[in-house]
Amino acid sequence: MILVTGAAGTIGRHLIQALTAAGAPFRALVRDAAKGRELDCDFVVGDLDEPASVAAALTGADRLLLNSGGALPVAGQQPMVRQQIAAVDAARAAGVAQVVKVSAWRPAPHAKLSVRAHWEIEQYLKASGPGWATLQPTGYMQNFFTGQGGFSHDTTLTGPYGTGRVSYIDAYDIAACAAALLTGPRTVGGTYPLTGPEALTHEEIAAKLAVPFRDQPPQEAAEGLRAQGLPEWFVDDLLWLYADLASGGVSEVTTTVRDLTGREPRTFDEFLTANDRTGHHPER
């Protein structure tokens, strides 16, 4: 039986659909019963901030999908690290045979913000005992409709992106890869870099979204972030992430989605069509 954390999120909802279609036994971990009822599946109420609730949710489970949202860091500390390490400990204590973690693109000790946090969690997971697999996706296509994709108030796509290409991926494909690993043979360990099938500039993405694009000087972006009350260290780290995008650090295209699922990942156009968003302005 599979326990799905982050079940009410974008990846979690797609994963629940995939597991249901496959007839795989699973249970969703949600923070409140109302969200569980919305999912229309077997669920248990719990919270990654309450390790005892995670331990209870793991009763009878032999596989775990480890995924959680990126709560804002406090004084440079990532709550996600504490939460997911506790979940790994609970999985080991429960005798879980396989943990599949949703990570980030190429996490490393020198990275910033959640990217480095994912690296810390990966290191802990690899040394913890259960079989493991880490999914390392690039940016989600869904970010362009959730307020995280760089839209300004006049629906212009703006940010210090330059001409760097990014191989954004649909969360639908991340979930499909997670389903393949959770329902397939147990692996001792494996790292899976996930991308979409193409690397696009943000100007090209703006054209597909039918909105204007404005490349923003980094200093102007920094001023805007400071105006939101963000601390200086956080602004610096965000600019590091933007610079990585602008330099092509997330432009690689892999075949991992096809290797795991037997089909090609969705293009950005296919993502828009699937979500009935072609030619529409993003939701605010």
Buried (B, 14 or more C-beta within 10 A) or exposed (E): EBBBBBBBBBBBBBBBBBBBEEEBEBBBBBBEEEBBEEBEBEBBBBBBBEBEBBBBBBEEBBBBBBBBEBEEBEEEEBBBBBBBBBBBBBBBEBEBEBBBBBBBBBBEEEBBBBBBBBBBBBEBBBEBBBBBBBBBBBBBBBBBBEEEBBBBEEBBBBBBBBEBBBBBBBBBBBBBBBBBBBBEEEEEEEBBBBBBBBBBBBBBBBBBBEBBBBBBEBEEBBEBBEEEEBBEEBBEBBBBBBBBBBEBBBBBBBEBBEEBBEEEBBBBEBBBEEBEBBEEEBEE
